[in-house]
């Protein structure tokens, strides 16, 4: 399988919650994943050591363009998750009923850097 692009990195300042984190879901072969018919999309944010900063949740997640596989996560006002500077890994799951697909498909390639 061909490798996906370089890591996708999002930068925010400590405490910022205005800009959502957007994603366009693609499989390892580069094909788009339609969210039409998806039962839910979840967001998870972890430290490099695997500790949850935001446990997998659909709260704050919205589908922006289902046919194009686009969604976003909005941090809640005063979110504790954005109070600590550092580099964090972002993971998503797209559910179709009781089955799901995890993203990014090739590992920890979506990062949030809080300065």
N, C-alpha and C positions, 0 to 999 in steps of 0.2 A: 504494500500500500504506500502511496506517496505520502510524505510528511506534510503536515499542515504548516501554515505560515508561522513566523516567529511568534513568541509570546505576545498576547494582547495585554497591554499594561494601561491601567487607569490610575491617574494621580488626583488626589484631593488633599486639602489642608486639614489638619486636625480640627474636628468639630463640624466640618462642612457636610451638609445634607441636601443641598439644593439640586445638584446634578445627579440624575439617576445613572446607574451602570447599565449600559445597553449591550445586547448580544444578538448575533445572528447565528442560529444553530446550523452547523455543518458537520457532516460525517467525515471520517478520516479520508475518504476519497474525494472530499470537496463538495459533495452533493448537498443541496439545501434540505433542511428538515421542515416540512410544513407543520404548523401548529394547529391547523384546521382540524377540529375533532379531538384535540388534546383535552384530557380531563383536568389537568393542572400542570403548572410549571413551578419548580421550586428553586430557591437560591440558597447557597451555603457558603460561608466565609470561614476559613481556617488559618491558623498559624502554620508555619513551615513544619512544626512538630506534630501537626494533626489535631490541635485543640480547637474546638468550635468557638468562634467569636460570634457568629450568627448560625445557630443550628438550622438545618434544612427547614425552610418555611415557604409557604406561598403568600404570606402576608407581605404586602409591598411589591409583589410581582404583578406585572401587567403585560398582556400580549399587545404589542404595538402594531404589528402587521402579521397576522397568522399565516397567510399564504407565502410570505417571504421568510418565515421562520424568525421573526424579530420579537424580542421581549425586552423588558427592563426591570430593574429592581430599584425602588426608591427607599433610601434610608428614612426611618421615622425621625421626626424632630427630636433633638436631644438624645439621639441613639448612642448608647454606650459603645457600640462597635466602632465608631469613628473617633473616639476620644484618645486612643493610644496610637502614637506613631509607629510605623513598621511596614513590613511587606507581608501581605496576606494572599492566600490562594482562594480563588473563586471557583465554585462548582455549581452546575445546574443539572436538574433532571426534568425530563419531559415525560409526563405520564399519559398513557392511552389506556384507560380503565385500570386494571391491576398490573399492567406491564409498563416498563419505563426504559428510557435511554439516557445515559449520563453524558455530560459535556463538561469540559472539552474531552473528546474521545481519545486523545493521545497523551493524557497526563496533565500535570499542573502547569498549563500554559496560559492561564488567565490570572493576572495579578492585580491587586489593589495596593498602591503605595500611598500611605498616609504620612505626610510630612508635618 
